[in-house]
Amino acid sequence: GIKANKKRIDSLLKNSLMLVTSLTPKIGYDKAAKIAKAAHKKGTTLKEEILKSKILTEKEYDKIMNPFLMTRPK
């Protein structure tokens, strides 16, 4: 009778700071670390910090941070 809370799973997945590693090839380690630290300190998301810093556009961010594509071979 256990059912997955899909809304919660989706929220946790999209807001995980661990996904910062996916940004590294595009923006570099130092910028990625700075973004993750800022998000952690402020209680915000990676996306919020990326958009605030103007390192990537929303479209670029969403393309990189597609969890479905992260789980498939290239």
Biopython code that builds the backbone (N, CA, C, O; Angstrom):
import numpy as np
from Bio.PDB.StructureBuilder import StructureBuilder

atoms = [
    (1, "GLY", "N", (0.776, -1.195, 0.000)),
    (1, "GLY", "CA", (0.000, 0.000, 0.000)),
    (1, "GLY", "C", (0.827, 1.274, 0.000)),
    (1, "GLY", "O", (0.272, 2.365, 0.134)),
    (2, "ILE", "N", (2.134, 1.161, -0.146)),
    (2, "ILE", "CA", (2.959, 2.373, -0.163)),
    (2, "ILE", "C", (2.895, 3.012, -1.545)),
    (2, "ILE", "O", (3.018, 2.336, -2.567)),
    (3, "LYS", "N", (2.701, 4.320, -1.554)),
    (3, "LYS", "CA", (2.658, 5.052, -2.814)),
    (3, "LYS", "C", (3.706, 6.167, -2.788)),
    (3, "LYS", "O", (3.904, 6.830, -1.770)),
    (4, "ALA", "N", (4.361, 6.352, -3.911)),
    (4, "ALA", "CA", (5.354, 7.418, -4.029)),
    (4, "ALA", "C", (4.668, 8.774, -4.062)),
    (4, "ALA", "O", (3.650, 8.948, -4.732)),
    (5, "ASN", "N", (5.229, 9.734, -3.334)),
    (5, "ASN", "CA", (4.746, 11.109, -3.363)),
    (5, "ASN", "C", (5.484, 11.801, -4.515)),
    (5, "ASN", "O", (6.550, 12.383, -4.316)),
    (6, "LYS", "N", (4.918, 11.734, -5.696)),
    (6, "LYS", "CA", (5.600, 12.193, -6.903)),
    (6, "LYS", "C", (5.906, 13.688, -6.880)),
    (6, "LYS", "O", (6.931, 14.118, -7.408)),
    (7, "LYS", "N", (5.033, 14.475, -6.278)),
    (7, "LYS", "CA", (5.302, 15.913, -6.186)),
    (7, "LYS", "C", (6.530, 16.179, -5.322)),
    (7, "LYS", "O", (7.360, 17.026, -5.654)),
    (8, "ARG", "N", (6.639, 15.459, -4.223)),
    (8, "ARG", "CA", (7.789, 15.633, -3.321)),
    (8, "ARG", "C", (9.070, 15.139, -3.982)),
    (8, "ARG", "O", (10.110, 15.788, -3.877)),
    (9, "ILE", "N", (9.006, 14.021, -4.647)),
    (9, "ILE", "CA", (10.165, 13.470, -5.345)),
    (9, "ILE", "C", (10.653, 14.460, -6.401)),
    (9, "ILE", "O", (11.851, 14.720, -6.512)),
    (10, "ASP", "N", (9.721, 15.007, -7.169)),
    (10, "ASP", "CA", (10.067, 15.975, -8.211)),
    (10, "ASP", "C", (10.717, 17.216, -7.604)),
    (10, "ASP", "O", (11.712, 17.717, -8.128)),
    (11, "SER", "N", (10.167, 17.704, -6.516)),
    (11, "SER", "CA", (10.710, 18.891, -5.852)),
    (11, "SER", "C", (12.127, 18.627, -5.336)),
    (11, "SER", "O", (13.026, 19.445, -5.533)),
    (12, "LEU", "N", (12.319, 17.495, -4.684)),
    (12, "LEU", "CA", (13.648, 17.162, -4.161)),
    (12, "LEU", "C", (14.667, 17.001, -5.278)),
    (12, "LEU", "O", (15.815, 17.428, -5.151)),
    (13, "LEU", "N", (14.244, 16.389, -6.359)),
    (13, "LEU", "CA", (15.142, 16.199, -7.493)),
    (13, "LEU", "C", (15.534, 17.531, -8.113)),
    (13, "LEU", "O", (16.717, 17.783, -8.344)),
    (14, "LYS", "N", (14.572, 18.369, -8.380)),
    (14, "LYS", "CA", (14.842, 19.644, -9.044)),
    (14, "LYS", "C", (15.624, 20.625, -8.177)),
    (14, "LYS", "O", (16.315, 21.502, -8.697)),
    (15, "ASN", "N", (15.519, 20.482, -6.870)),
    (15, "ASN", "CA", (16.162, 21.441, -5.964)),
    (15, "ASN", "C", (17.407, 20.912, -5.270)),
    (15, "ASN", "O", (17.927, 21.559, -4.361)),
    (16, "SER", "N", (17.883, 19.769, -5.676)),
    (16, "SER", "CA", (19.062, 19.185, -5.051)),
    (16, "SER", "C", (20.320, 19.963, -5.425)),
    (16, "SER", "O", (20.595, 20.194, -6.603)),
    (17, "LEU", "N", (21.072, 20.359, -4.416)),
    (17, "LEU", "CA", (22.329, 21.065, -4.671)),
    (17, "LEU", "C", (23.386, 20.135, -5.263)),
    (17, "LEU", "O", (24.368, 20.603, -5.839)),
    (18, "MET", "N", (23.197, 18.850, -5.130)),
    (18, "MET", "CA", (24.164, 17.895, -5.689)),
    (18, "MET", "C", (24.189, 17.925, -7.215)),
    (18, "MET", "O", (25.158, 17.480, -7.831)),
    (19, "LEU", "N", (23.143, 18.440, -7.813)),
    (19, "LEU", "CA", (23.099, 18.516, -9.274)),
    (19, "LEU", "C", (24.063, 19.550, -9.828)),
    (19, "LEU", "O", (24.201, 19.683, -11.044)),
    (20, "VAL", "N", (24.727, 20.278, -8.952)),
    (20, "VAL", "CA", (25.682, 21.294, -9.396)),
    (20, "VAL", "C", (26.789, 20.683, -10.263)),
    (20, "VAL", "O", (27.366, 21.368, -11.106)),
    (21, "THR", "N", (27.078, 19.417, -10.058)),
    (21, "THR", "CA", (28.126, 18.775, -10.864)),
    (21, "THR", "C", (27.775, 18.784, -12.350)),
    (21, "THR", "O", (28.669, 18.760, -13.196)),
    (22, "SER", "N", (26.499, 18.818, -12.670)),
    (22, "SER", "CA", (26.075, 18.865, -14.069)),
    (22, "SER", "C", (26.406, 20.201, -14.727)),
    (22, "SER", "O", (26.514, 20.289, -15.950)),
    (23, "LEU", "N", (26.563, 21.227, -13.916)),
    (23, "LEU", "CA", (26.888, 22.553, -14.445)),
    (23, "LEU", "C", (28.381, 22.720, -14.734)),
    (23, "LEU", "O", (28.770, 23.556, -15.550)),
    (24, "THR", "N", (29.199, 21.937, -14.074)),
    (24, "THR", "CA", (30.652, 22.108, -14.156)),
    (24, "THR", "C", (31.204, 22.100, -15.578)),
    (24, "THR", "O", (32.014, 22.972, -15.896)),
    (25, "PRO", "N", (30.821, 21.178, -16.445)),
    (25, "PRO", "CA", (31.387, 21.215, -17.804)),
    (25, "PRO", "C", (31.057, 22.507, -18.564)),
    (25, "PRO", "O", (31.825, 22.928, -19.429)),
    (26, "LYS", "N", (29.938, 23.123, -18.252)),
    (26, "LYS", "CA", (29.504, 24.326, -18.970)),
    (26, "LYS", "C", (30.081, 25.610, -18.358)),
    (26, "LYS", "O", (30.509, 26.502, -19.090)),
    (27, "ILE", "N", (30.097, 25.709, -17.016)),
    (27, "ILE", "CA", (30.499, 26.964, -16.377)),
    (27, "ILE", "C", (31.819, 26.872, -15.618)),
    (27, "ILE", "O", (32.351, 27.895, -15.185)),
    (28, "GLY", "N", (32.344, 25.691, -15.452)),
    (28, "GLY", "CA", (33.607, 25.523, -14.737)),
    (28, "GLY", "C", (33.393, 25.239, -13.259)),
    (28, "GLY", "O", (32.351, 25.560, -12.687)),
    (29, "TYR", "N", (34.402, 24.631, -12.657)),
    (29, "TYR", "CA", (34.313, 24.208, -11.264)),
    (29, "TYR", "C", (34.134, 25.383, -10.314)),
    (29, "TYR", "O", (33.278, 25.337, -9.430)),
    (30, "ASP", "N", (34.930, 26.434, -10.484)),
    (30, "ASP", "CA", (34.885, 27.556, -9.547)),
    (30, "ASP", "C", (33.519, 28.244, -9.526)),
    (30, "ASP", "O", (32.989, 28.537, -8.455)),
    (31, "LYS", "N", (32.959, 28.500, -10.689)),
    (31, "LYS", "CA", (31.636, 29.140, -10.746)),
    (31, "LYS", "C", (30.558, 28.211, -10.195)),
    (31, "LYS", "O", (29.643, 28.652, -9.499)),
    (32, "ALA", "N", (30.674, 26.933, -10.509)),
    (32, "ALA", "CA", (29.688, 25.972, -10.008)),
    (32, "ALA", "C", (29.731, 25.904, -8.482)),
    (32, "ALA", "O", (28.691, 25.863, -7.825)),
    (33, "ALA", "N", (30.931, 25.892, -7.932)),
    (33, "ALA", "CA", (31.075, 25.853, -6.469)),
    (33, "ALA", "C", (30.507, 27.119, -5.837)),
    (33, "ALA", "O", (29.844, 27.058, -4.801)),
    (34, "LYS", "N", (30.765, 28.254, -6.458)),
    (34, "LYS", "CA", (30.252, 29.529, -5.946)),
    (34, "LYS", "C", (28.723, 29.529, -5.946)),
    (34, "LYS", "O", (28.098, 29.984, -4.988)),
    (35, "ILE", "N", (28.132, 29.024, -7.011)),
    (35, "ILE", "CA", (26.671, 28.957, -7.119)),
    (35, "ILE", "C", (26.102, 28.034, -6.040)),
    (35, "ILE", "O", (25.130, 28.389, -5.372)),
    (36, "ALA", "N", (26.696, 26.859, -5.866)),
    (36, "ALA", "CA", (26.204, 25.906, -4.863)),
    (36, "ALA", "C", (26.317, 26.470, -3.454)),
    (36, "ALA", "O", (25.400, 26.318, -2.647)),
    (37, "LYS", "N", (27.432, 27.118, -3.156)),
    (37, "LYS", "CA", (27.624, 27.711, -1.824)),
    (37, "LYS", "C", (26.608, 28.816, -1.564)),
    (37, "LYS", "O", (26.052, 28.913, -0.470)),
    (38, "ALA", "N", (26.369, 29.650, -2.577)),
    (38, "ALA", "CA", (25.391, 30.736, -2.423)),
    (38, "ALA", "C", (23.987, 30.178, -2.195)),
    (38, "ALA", "O", (23.253, 30.664, -1.334)),
    (39, "ALA", "N", (23.619, 29.162, -2.967)),
    (39, "ALA", "CA", (22.291, 28.551, -2.812)),
    (39, "ALA", "C", (22.136, 27.927, -1.431)),
    (39, "ALA", "O", (21.085, 28.046, -0.802)),
    (40, "HIS", "N", (23.177, 27.269, -0.970)),
    (40, "HIS", "CA", (23.129, 26.641, 0.355)),
    (40, "HIS", "C", (22.996, 27.703, 1.451)),
    (40, "HIS", "O", (22.165, 27.581, 2.351)),
    (41, "LYS", "N", (23.820, 28.734, 1.361)),
    (41, "LYS", "CA", (23.824, 29.785, 2.377)),
    (41, "LYS", "C", (22.496, 30.540, 2.425)),
    (41, "LYS", "O", (21.997, 30.848, 3.508)),
    (42, "LYS", "N", (21.921, 30.839, 1.256)),
    (42, "LYS", "CA", (20.702, 31.635, 1.183)),
    (42, "LYS", "C", (19.428, 30.807, 1.243)),
    (42, "LYS", "O", (18.334, 31.357, 1.379)),
    (43, "GLY", "N", (19.562, 29.477, 1.141)),
    (43, "GLY", "CA", (18.372, 28.621, 1.138)),
    (43, "GLY", "C", (17.602, 28.715, -0.165)),
    (43, "GLY", "O", (16.388, 28.512, -0.199)),
    (44, "THR", "N", (18.320, 29.027, -1.242)),
    (44, "THR", "CA", (17.692, 29.139, -2.557)),
    (44, "THR", "C", (18.057, 27.908, -3.386)),
    (44, "THR", "O", (18.640, 26.951, -2.877)),
    (45, "THR", "N", (17.708, 27.951, -4.654)),
    (45, "THR", "CA", (18.018, 26.825, -5.544)),
    (45, "THR", "C", (19.179, 27.191, -6.465)),
    (45, "THR", "O", (19.545, 28.359, -6.596)),
    (46, "LEU", "N", (19.739, 26.182, -7.088)),
    (46, "LEU", "CA", (20.789, 26.407, -8.071)),
    (46, "LEU", "C", (20.267, 27.303, -9.187)),
    (46, "LEU", "O", (20.954, 28.223, -9.633)),
    (47, "LYS", "N", (19.068, 27.029, -9.624)),
    (47, "LYS", "CA", (18.483, 27.799, -10.725)),
    (47, "LYS", "C", (18.343, 29.276, -10.358)),
    (47, "LYS", "O", (18.681, 30.154, -11.152)),
    (48, "GLU", "N", (17.849, 29.541, -9.165)),
    (48, "GLU", "CA", (17.705, 30.930, -8.733)),
    (48, "GLU", "C", (19.047, 31.656, -8.740)),
    (48, "GLU", "O", (19.145, 32.798, -9.190)),
    (49, "GLU", "N", (20.070, 30.985, -8.239)),
    (49, "GLU", "CA", (21.389, 31.615, -8.167)),
    (49, "GLU", "C", (22.025, 31.773, -9.546)),
    (49, "GLU", "O", (22.674, 32.783, -9.818)),
    (50, "ILE", "N", (21.847, 30.798, -10.403)),
    (50, "ILE", "CA", (22.381, 30.885, -11.776)),
    (50, "ILE", "C", (21.742, 32.057, -12.508)),
    (50, "ILE", "O", (22.432, 32.846, -13.153)),
    (51, "LEU", "N", (20.417, 32.169, -12.405)),
    (51, "LEU", "CA", (19.721, 33.246, -13.102)),
    (51, "LEU", "C", (20.070, 34.609, -12.512)),
    (51, "LEU", "O", (20.201, 35.588, -13.246)),
    (52, "LYS", "N", (20.219, 34.675, -11.203)),
    (52, "LYS", "CA", (20.580, 35.924, -10.547)),
    (52, "LYS", "C", (21.979, 36.383, -10.981)),
    (52, "LYS", "O", (22.217, 37.575, -11.175)),
    (53, "SER", "N", (22.887, 35.436, -11.128)),
    (53, "SER", "CA", (24.267, 35.760, -11.494)),
    (53, "SER", "C", (24.429, 36.000, -12.998)),
    (53, "SER", "O", (25.449, 36.520, -13.450)),
    (54, "LYS", "N", (23.409, 35.614, -13.760)),
    (54, "LYS", "CA", (23.406, 35.771, -15.222)),
    (54, "LYS", "C", (24.526, 34.981, -15.906)),
    (54, "LYS", "O", (25.021, 35.373, -16.963)),
    (55, "ILE", "N", (24.912, 33.868, -15.290)),
    (55, "ILE", "CA", (25.923, 32.990, -15.887)),
    (55, "ILE", "C", (25.322, 32.219, -17.052)),
    (55, "ILE", "O", (25.968, 32.022, -18.081)),
    (56, "LEU", "N", (24.069, 31.781, -16.878)),
    (56, "LEU", "CA", (23.341, 31.061, -17.924)),
    (56, "LEU", "C", (21.941, 31.653, -18.044)),
    (56, "LEU", "O", (21.429, 32.272, -17.111)),
    (57, "THR", "N", (21.345, 31.452, -19.191)),
    (57, "THR", "CA", (19.940, 31.820, -19.346)),
    (57, "THR", "C", (19.094, 30.682, -18.770)),
    (57, "THR", "O", (19.603, 29.595, -18.498)),
    (58, "GLU", "N", (17.829, 30.938, -18.594)),
    (58, "GLU", "CA", (16.929, 29.891, -18.095)),
    (58, "GLU", "C", (16.878, 28.721, -19.073)),
    (58, "GLU", "O", (16.853, 27.561, -18.662)),
    (59, "LYS", "N", (16.862, 29.027, -20.348)),
    (59, "LYS", "CA", (16.815, 27.981, -21.372)),
    (59, "LYS", "C", (18.078, 27.111, -21.314)),
    (59, "LYS", "O", (17.988, 25.886, -21.397)),
    (60, "GLU", "N", (19.246, 27.733, -21.173)),
    (60, "GLU", "CA", (20.502, 26.979, -21.074)),
    (60, "GLU", "C", (20.510, 26.099, -19.819)),
    (60, "GLU", "O", (20.893, 24.930, -19.864)),
    (61, "TYR", "N", (20.081, 26.684, -18.707)),
    (61, "TYR", "CA", (20.032, 25.938, -17.447)),
    (61, "TYR", "C", (19.123, 24.724, -17.565)),
    (61, "TYR", "O", (19.508, 23.616, -17.193)),
    (62, "ASP", "N", (17.919, 24.932, -18.081)),
    (62, "ASP", "CA", (16.951, 23.840, -18.196)),
    (62, "ASP", "C", (17.452, 22.731, -19.120)),
    (62, "ASP", "O", (17.158, 21.557, -18.897)),
    (63, "LYS", "N", (18.195, 23.093, -20.139)),
    (63, "LYS", "CA", (18.744, 22.089, -21.043)),
    (63, "LYS", "C", (19.791, 21.217, -20.328)),
    (63, "LYS", "O", (19.822, 19.999, -20.503)),
    (64, "ILE", "N", (20.631, 21.852, -19.534)),
    (64, "ILE", "CA", (21.666, 21.124, -18.794)),
    (64, "ILE", "C", (21.050, 20.282, -17.682)),
    (64, "ILE", "O", (21.456, 19.139, -17.471)),
    (65, "MET", "N", (20.080, 20.833, -16.978)),
    (65, "MET", "CA", (19.522, 20.198, -15.786)),
    (65, "MET", "C", (18.298, 19.342, -16.074)),
    (65, "MET", "O", (17.338, 19.364, -15.303)),
    (66, "ASN", "N", (18.313, 18.610, -17.134)),
    (66, "ASN", "CA", (17.222, 17.711, -17.476)),
    (66, "ASN", "C", (17.532, 16.334, -16.869)),
    (66, "ASN", "O", (18.343, 15.590, -17.421)),
    (67, "PRO", "N", (16.897, 15.990, -15.740)),
    (67, "PRO", "CA", (17.212, 14.730, -15.064)),
    (67, "PRO", "C", (17.040, 13.495, -15.966)),
    (67, "PRO", "O", (17.792, 12.527, -15.843)),
    (68, "PHE", "N", (16.060, 13.532, -16.862)),
    (68, "PHE", "CA", (15.857, 12.405, -17.748)),
    (68, "PHE", "C", (17.099, 12.168, -18.616)),
    (68, "PHE", "O", (17.547, 11.033, -18.781)),
    (69, "LEU", "N", (17.638, 13.244, -19.158)),
    (69, "LEU", "CA", (18.826, 13.115, -19.998)),
    (69, "LEU", "C", (20.077, 12.755, -19.193)),
    (69, "LEU", "O", (21.018, 12.180, -19.740)),
    (70, "MET", "N", (20.095, 13.086, -17.908)),
    (70, "MET", "CA", (21.244, 12.759, -17.046)),
    (70, "MET", "C", (21.361, 11.251, -16.813)),
    (70, "MET", "O", (22.432, 10.751, -16.472)),
    (71, "THR", "N", (20.268, 10.544, -16.996)),
    (71, "THR", "CA", (20.274, 9.112, -16.704)),
    (71, "THR", "C", (20.421, 8.243, -17.953)),
    (71, "THR", "O", (20.318, 7.018, -17.887)),
    (72, "ARG", "N", (20.658, 8.882, -19.066)),
    (72, "ARG", "CA", (20.784, 8.137, -20.326)),
    (72, "ARG", "C", (22.187, 8.298, -20.908)),
    (72, "ARG", "O", (22.792, 9.360, -20.764)),
    (73, "PRO", "N", (22.710, 7.271, -21.557)),
    (73, "PRO", "CA", (24.027, 7.421, -22.194)),
    (73, "PRO", "C", (23.939, 8.420, -23.346)),
    (73, "PRO", "O", (22.882, 8.610, -23.948)),
    (74, "LYS", "N", (25.042, 9.035, -23.627)),
    (74, "LYS", "CA", (25.057, 10.020, -24.729)),
    (74, "LYS", "C", (25.491, 9.403, -26.000)),
    (74, "LYS", "O", (25.561, 10.083, -27.024)),
]
sb = StructureBuilder()
sb.init_structure("model")
sb.init_model(0)
sb.init_chain("A")
sb.init_seg("    ")
for serial, (resi, resn, name, xyz) in enumerate(atoms, 1):
    if name == "N":
        sb.init_residue(resn, " ", resi, " ")
    sb.init_atom(name, np.array(xyz, "f"), 0.0, 1.0, " ", f" {name:<3s}", serial, name[0])
structure = sb.get_structure()
